[in-house]
Amino acid sequence: MTVTAINSALQQLQTLAAQATDSAQAQSESNGAATAGTFSAALKASLDKISDDQLKATNESKAFELGAPNVSLNDVVIDGQKANIGFQFGLQVRNKLVSAYNDIMQMSV
């Protein structure tokens, strides 16, 4: 069951990456260069998805603690892991962006 959840999360990330690539290519073709809007929109969408996953995991955990009959422990654990993986992914993206920014700032002009 955990492998299925990981595959699902991976598929969602690949879908978001494909959408961002398609959007950037369409924007690049329409005006000759990619704009900052496409990157920032993709980044904001990813951060919103991470936030939504964490909120869903928290709400489902609270519902399980209160004894809701339609919430199983498996769902709580899987959603918690999805939220954790998404957060770790976002954290690594942030680290790469900060590293790239530092590298650019250290370049001599």
C-alpha positions in Angstrom: 0.0 0.0 0.0 2.9 2.4 0.7 4.4 1.7 -2.7 1.1 2.7 -4.3 1.0 5.9 -2.3 4.6 6.8 -3.3 3.8 5.9 -6.9 0.8 8.2 -6.8 2.8 11.0 -5.3 5.5 10.5 -7.9 2.9 10.5 -10.7 1.4 13.8 -9.3 4.9 15.4 -9.3 5.5 14.2 -12.8 2.2 15.6 -13.9 3.0 19.0 -12.4 6.4 19.0 -14.0 4.9 18.2 -17.4 2.3 21.0 -17.0 5.0 23.4 -16.0 7.2 22.4 -18.9 4.3 22.7 -21.4 3.3 26.0 -20.0 6.9 27.3 -20.2 7.2 26.1 -23.8 3.9 27.7 -24.8 4.9 30.9 -23.2 8.4 30.8 -24.8 6.9 30.1 -28.3 4.4 33.0 -27.9 6.8 35.8 -27.0 10.3 34.4 -27.7 11.3 33.9 -24.0 10.0 32.4 -20.9 8.7 34.8 -18.3 9.1 34.8 -14.6 5.3 34.4 -14.3 5.3 30.8 -15.5 8.0 29.7 -12.9 6.4 31.6 -10.1 2.9 30.2 -10.9 4.3 26.6 -11.0 6.2 27.2 -7.7 3.1 28.7 -6.1 0.9 25.8 -7.3 3.4 23.3 -5.9 3.5 25.1 -2.5 -0.3 25.2 -2.4 -0.4 21.5 -3.1 2.1 20.8 -0.3 0.0 23.0 2.1 -3.2 21.3 1.1 -1.7 17.8 1.6 -0.5 18.8 5.1 -3.9 20.2 5.9 -5.6 17.1 4.7 -3.3 14.9 6.7 -3.9 17.0 9.8 -7.6 17.0 9.4 -7.8 13.3 8.8 -5.6 12.6 11.8 -7.9 14.7 14.0 -10.9 12.9 12.6 -9.3 9.5 13.4 -8.5 10.6 16.9 -12.2 11.7 17.4 -13.3 8.2 16.2 -14.8 9.1 12.9 -16.1 5.8 11.4 -15.1 6.5 7.8 -11.4 7.2 8.6 -9.0 4.3 8.8 -5.6 4.2 10.3 -4.1 3.2 7.0 -5.5 6.4 5.4 -4.1 8.5 8.2 -0.6 7.1 7.9 -0.6 7.2 4.0 -1.8 10.8 4.0 0.8 11.7 6.6 3.5 10.2 4.6 2.3 11.9 1.4 2.4 15.2 3.3 5.9 14.5 4.6 7.3 13.5 1.2 5.8 16.6 -0.3 7.3 18.8 2.4 10.7 17.1 2.0 10.5 17.7 -1.8 9.6 21.3 -1.3 12.5 21.7 1.2 14.9 20.2 -1.3 13.7 22.5 -4.1 14.1 25.5 -1.8 17.6 24.4 -0.9 18.5 24.0 -4.6 17.1 27.5 -5.4 19.0 29.1 -2.5 22.2 27.3 -3.7 21.7 28.5 -7.3 21.0 32.0 -6.1 24.2 32.0 -4.0 26.2 30.6 -7.0 24.9 33.4 -9.2 25.6 36.1 -6.6 29.2 34.9 -6.3 29.8 35.1 -10.0 32.0 38.0 -11.1 30.5 40.3 -13.7 
